[in-house]
């Protein structure tokens, strides 16, 4: 599964900032430099603590920017998500797809490619 990281400006223009995916148990995130620069000109604050000089990122664990966008295993509402979406186990990528990684306080969201 691959997920686009998107950001929406005040005028509802949408910018594709990067792509998140997992290969061989390694999380990978590729940043679209030109799109990110355009979004920053429109008010985007960047992408968490990602280094803008490094367009390809890899980690054995889900990056913090994305991890904070899904319920943790102890969240009281996680059981409802599991039941509604027929999930058998805690899968960070599936949860990002289902919730779109949306938070109330910013304009980032994810969509499956």
N, C-alpha and C positions, 0 to 999 in steps of 0.2 A: 504494500500500500504506500502511496505517496500523497502527501498533503501540501497544498500551496498555502503559504502564509500570506495573507492579504491585509491591507490597511485601507480604511475609508476616510477621506478628508471631509471637511465640513460641507462641501458641495456634493457629497456622495460619489466622488470619483474614486475608483478602486485601483490600488497599486499592488501588483504581485511582487512581494519583497523577497521571496525565497521558496525553497522546496525542502520539506522534511521527509526523510524516509529511513528505513532500517534494512540493512543488509548484513547477513552473517552475524546477527546479534550486535551490530554496531549501528548506533544512531548517526545519521549524516544530515547535515543541513548546509545547503548551498544558497548563498545570498546573491540576489540579482542586483549588482552594484548600481547600474544606471537607474533602475526603478527605485531603489532605495534613496538615491540622491534626489530624484524628482519628488518623492514623498516627503523627504526632509524639508525641501523648499516649500511644501504645502502644510507643514506643521508636525510631521512625524518626528518623534524623539529618537529614532533609531530602533534597534532590536535588542532590548535588554543589555546584557553585558558582552554581546558579541563584538569582536574586534573587526572594524570595517576594513582593515588591511588584509584580513583572511577571509576569502570568499567561500572556502570549503572547510567545514568543521566536522570533526568526528569525535564520538564519545561512546564509552561502554554503557553509560547511563544517559537517560533522557536529559537534555539540556534544561537548566533551571528555568529559562524563559518559558518553555513549554510545560514543564512539570507543574509550575504554579497555576496552570490553566486547566487542570483536571482535578477532580475530587481525589483526596487521598484515601487510602484503604480504610481508614477509621471514620470517614465521613458518614453520618447517619443516613444520608440519602443515597449512598452507593448501592444499597440493596435494590432500591427502586430502579435505578439505571440498569442493573444487571437483569432484573425481571423484564422490564420493558423492552430491552434490546437483546434478550436471550444470550447474554454473555455468560460464559462458563468460568472464566478466570479474569483476574485483573490484568488488563492489557492496555498499556498507556497509549499506544497508537489508536486502538479502537475507541478509547475514551475521548481522545482528541477529535476523532472523526465524528463521534456522536454529539459531543458538546460544542463542537466547532471551536473549542478553546476560547470561547467568548467570556469576557469579564465586563462587569458593569462600568468600570472606570477607564476603559480605553477603546480604541477603534480597530483593534486587531482581531482577525478571525481566520479559521482554517477551513479549507474545502478539499475534499478528495479529488484527485486528478482522475 
